Amino acid sequence: MLGAGFGLTGTGTVMLGVLLPLLSQQWGLRDDAAGFLLFLQFLGSSTGAILSGPNRVRSIMAGYGLLVASAGALAFAGSQSAFVFFFCFGAGLGMIMTSTSLLISDRYGDHRAVLLERLNFVWAVGATAAPILFLPFLRSANPRPLFFIFQGLFLLLFVWVVLRERQTDPPPPSPPDEARPHGAAIAGSLLPLVVLAMCAVGVDSSLSGWLTTYSHRADPGHAGAAALTTSLFWLGIMVSRLIFSTSLLAIIGRQRVLRVALWGVAASVVLLIAVHSLVLIQVASGLCGLFIGPLYPLVLSFLLERSPRGWVFAMAGIGSAFFPWLTGVLSAHLGGLRYGLIAPCGAAFLMVFLLPVTFRLAPSSSIAEQDAACQG
């Protein structure tokens, strides 16, 4: 059930981006205001990560409780109150995603890389299904029933966590950071890894938040085609995370997978900006998802080996808040979303140049040992 709940957080995270064309029209939002709405949801997610305490199960319960309340409030929200409620909705998502990831990392430390890929694969399944599942609400121009559905599902998960998960034995506490091996070498690569995580989730959230709107403007007459574009993006993420949740990750090596994925992300975002037809936009979206898929789980596995703390998720969440907002600002002031996508494109190239720096600061012996742990 933890995995099912994690998948539902993927659906919830994507919801605002899919509904954004409808909400922008109903509430008369410009791109910079719509981008600020995305910013608040992802800022809430970062805040939720910070609020996640050492008791992982209790934090998961608190996250579901917040989601039940905020989903119900969104059903009656107006153009002003929605900004507050989406922040609260994001905070609930952040608490659950952070606490669940840390719980899995605590329980299965030696296999965390593969298991985090699997967990994020389930998240991607929920995110991939979201645009298609939300299509009836887009066509009816009435998202209120959707918010009530989310409220009911989150309430069921809250009850399950209270009755079942709270009864399980807590995992043994992680050793203090200073007791972890290769302390000095690991600390040296922590900062660039945090920046990598910020950029990885920033590119991810920018594209997932704006692709439906971007595709809708390329072909305004087909809401279904716009939703399909976002589904193809998440389908690419889902497929790549499924692939690298197997022993193939250990065979290729995490560092090599990261290098190929980063170059692929940079090239596919450039393609997304360059093309104009809806079909090519959909192809570029699928490629973006395929290369983005393994990035965050892999960077996260390196980060959690260095510091198994909630602040790691909070810092990564800053990127998920900042880049969608910057995309909207650039779009509003430069005259189109094609210019707005310069923001995730710049983040992609920053990651390409940052990766060699990251692993120059960590000795090759420690990298080899970390990759060997995936094979255990």
N, C-alpha and C positions, 0 to 999 in steps of 0.2 A: 504493500500500500504506500510505502514511502516513495517508491518509484512512480506509482500512479499519480500521487500528489505532485511530484516533481514535474511530471508530464503536463499536468493541469496548469502549473505555474508558467510553462512555456506557452500554453494557449492564452493565458491571461496577459503575459508580457506582450504578445503580438497584437492583442485586441485593439489597443488604441491606434496603432498604425493602420490597421485594416479599416477601422471606423473613421479615420481622420478625414477623408473626403466628405463623408456624410456630416460629421460633426462640424467641420469647417463651414459647410454650406448652411447648416441649420443655425449656427451661432454667429455667422458672419466673421470668421477668423481669417486674418491674413496669414501668410506663411510664417512670419516671425512669431505671431501669437500661437499658431499651431505648433511651431517648434518649441515654444516655451512650455506648452502643455506636455510635450514629450520630455522636455528637460525636467519638469516637476515629477513626472512619474519615475524617471530613472534616478533623480536625486532622492526621491523617497526610497527607492531600492537600495541606494548607498546608505541612507540613514538606517534602514532596516538591518543592513549588514553590521553596522556599528552597534546597534541595540541588541544584537544576538549575543547572549551570555554564554558562560561555560556549560550551563545545563542545556544541552542541545534540544532535548525533547520539550522542555518548557518553552524554549524559544519558538519551536515549531507550533506549539499550541497557541502562543500569543500571536504568531503570524496569521494563522487560520482565523482566529477571532477577529483580528483587524480586517481581514479580507471579507469576512461575512458582513461586518458593519459597513465598510466602504462600498462594497458592491451594491448593497441595498440603498445606500445614499445616492450612488450614481444614477439609479433608476429615476430619481426625482430631481437630479441636478440641473441647474441652469448654466448659462454661459460663464457666470462668475464663480459660483460655488464648485463647478466641475474642477477647477484648478486645485482646490484644496482636497477634494475627494480623490482625484487621480494621484496626488502626492501620497495620501494615506494608502491607497490601493498598491502603489509601488512599494511602500514601506513594508506592507504585509508580504508581498512577493519576495522582497529582499531578505526578510527574516527567515522565510521558509527555505529559499534556495541556499542561503549561507549555512544555516544550521544543519540542513540535510547533507550538504557537501562535507561539512566538517565532521558530522557523525559518521559518514561512510569512511572518510579519511582516518578517523580515530580507530574505527573497528578493523580496517583492512589496510594498515599503513604500508605493508610490503607490496601491495598490489594496487596502490591508489591510482596510478596513471591509467591502467586499463579500466578499472572500475569507475573512475570519473568520466572516462570516455563513454562508458555504457550508460551512466546516469545522465549525461548530457545528450546521449542519443535519444533516450526516452523524452527528455525535454524538447528535443528537436522534432520528435514525432508529434507532440502536442502542438508545437508551433507550426508545423507543416499542415496539419489538419485544420488549423484555425481559419485561414481565409475562406476555405470551401464551406466550413460549418457556419461561418458568419454571413455567407452570401444571401440567405433569405432575409436577414435583418437589414442588409444594405438595400435590397430590392424593395422592401416594405418601408424603408426610411424610418424605422422605429426600433432603436436599439434597446428599449426598456425591458422587453422580455429576456433578452440576452443577459442583462445584469442580474435579473432574478434567478436565472439558471445558474450563473456563477455563484450566487449567494447560497443556493441550495446545495451545490456540490461541495463548496468549501465548508459548509456546516456539517455535512456528512463526514468529511475528512477530519474536522475538528473533534467530532464525537469519537471517531475511531482512534485517534491519537490519545485521547483522554482514557479510553477504556482498554486499549491494547498496548500501544507503544510505551506508555508511561510505566507499565509493569515490567518491562525488560530491564536486565542489568545494564548499568551504564558502562561504556567502554573504559578501559584503563586510561588514566590521564597521559597526555603526550609529555615527553620529557621537555624540560625547559630549553629555550633556544640555545643557551650557552653550553648545554650538555650535548648538543647534537654534533655529529662528526663534521670535521672540516669547517669549524665555526668561522674562522677569519676569512677563508676563501669564499664560503657561501655568502657571507655578509656583503662581500665586494660586489657580487652580481645581483643583489637584491633590488637595488634602485632601478637599474635598467629593466629588470624583469617586471617590476611594478608598472613602469611606463609601457612596456609591451602589452601587459594585461589591459591597461587603460585604453590603448589604441585598438586592441583586438575587439573588445566589447564596444568601443566607440564606432568602429566601422560596421560591426554587426547591427547595433541598434540604429545607426543612421539609415542603413539600407532597409532594415525591416520596418522602420517607422515611416519611410518616405516612398518606398517602391510602389505601393498601391496608388498613391497620389501621382507619382511620376508617370506610371503606366496609363492612368486614367486621363491625364492631360495629353498623352501621345495619341490616345484613341478614346475620346470622351463618350462615345456611344455604347461602349461595352464595359459595364461594371464587372461582369464575370471574367473578362479577359484581364482586367486590372488585378482582381483577386488571384487569378491564376499565376500572374507574374510573381506575387509574393509567395505563393505556394511552391513555385519552382525554386525560388531562393531557399526556402526551408527544406525542400526535398533534397537539394544538393547538400545542405548541412547534415541532414539526417543520414544520407547515404555515406558520406565521408566519415561521420562519427561511428556508424555501424562497422565500416571497414577497419577502422583503427581501434575498435574495441576488442579486436582479436589479437592473436600472437603476431600478426603482421607488424604491429607497432614495434615490438621488441626486435623483430628481424631487421627492419629498416633502420630503427634508431630514432629516438625522439628529436634529436637535433637536426637530422637530415629531413625528417618530415616537416619540421618547422620551417626550414629554409625553403623547401619547394613550395609549401603552402603560402608563405609570405610573398614570394615572387608571383605566384598564381593570383593571389588577391589583388596585388597592385595592377597586374595586366588586365584582369577582368573588370576592375572598376574603371580603368581607362577606356575599355571597350564599351562599358555601360554609358559613359559620358559621350563617347564619339558617335554611337549609332542613333538613328532616328526612328526607324520602323519598330512597331510593337513586337513583331516576331523576334527581331534581333535584340531588343531590350529583354525579352523573356529568355533568350539564349544566354545573354550576358549575366542575367540574374541567377540562372541556374549554375553557371560557372563560378560566380561570386560565392554562392552558398557552398559549392563543392570544396573550394579552397579555404573558406573561412571556417568550415566545420571543426577541424581538429585543433584550431589555434588556441582558443581559450582553455579547453581542458588540459592541453599539454603545458601551456604556460602556468596554469594553476597547479599542476602536479609539481613543477619545479619550485614554485613559490611556497607550497605547503611543506615541502621538505626543508625549507629555510625558516619558515615562521607560520605554524599552524594556528593563526589567529584570525578573528573576524575582520580586522582592519584591512587585511589583504583584499577581501571582497569589496569593502567600502572604497578603497582606492581605485580598484578596477571599475567600480560603479561610477566614479567621477567621469570617466570617459564615456560611459553610456548616457550620462546626462548632458555632457558638454557638446559632443559632436552632433547629435540630432538638432540641438538648439542652434548651433553654428550653421548647420545646413539650412535651416529655415531663415536665419538672418541673412546669409549670403543670397539666398533665393529672392527674398523680399527686396533687397537693396541693389542687386545686380540684374534682376529682371528675369529670373527663371530658375527652376530646380536644377537644370543642367549646370549652372554656375554653383548652386548650392552643394552639389556632389563633389566639388573641389575639396571640401572638408574631409570626407572619408578617404578620398584619393590621397590627400597629403598625409593622413594618418597611416595609410598602407605603405607609402614609401618611407616614412619615418621608421616603421617596423623593419623594413628591409635593411636599412642602414644600421639599425640598433642591434640586430641579432648578433653579428660578429663581435661587437663590443661586449655584449652580455657574456658570451662564452669564453672570451679572452680573459675575463675576470674570474672565471671558475676553472681550476686546473682540469686537464683532460682526464686525469684519474678519477676525479669525483664524478664527472659526467658519465664515464664508463660504468662506475658503480651504480649510479642512479638508473641508467638504462638497463643494467643487469637485473635490477630489482623488478622490472616489468616482467621478466621471464620466470619469476619464482612461482 
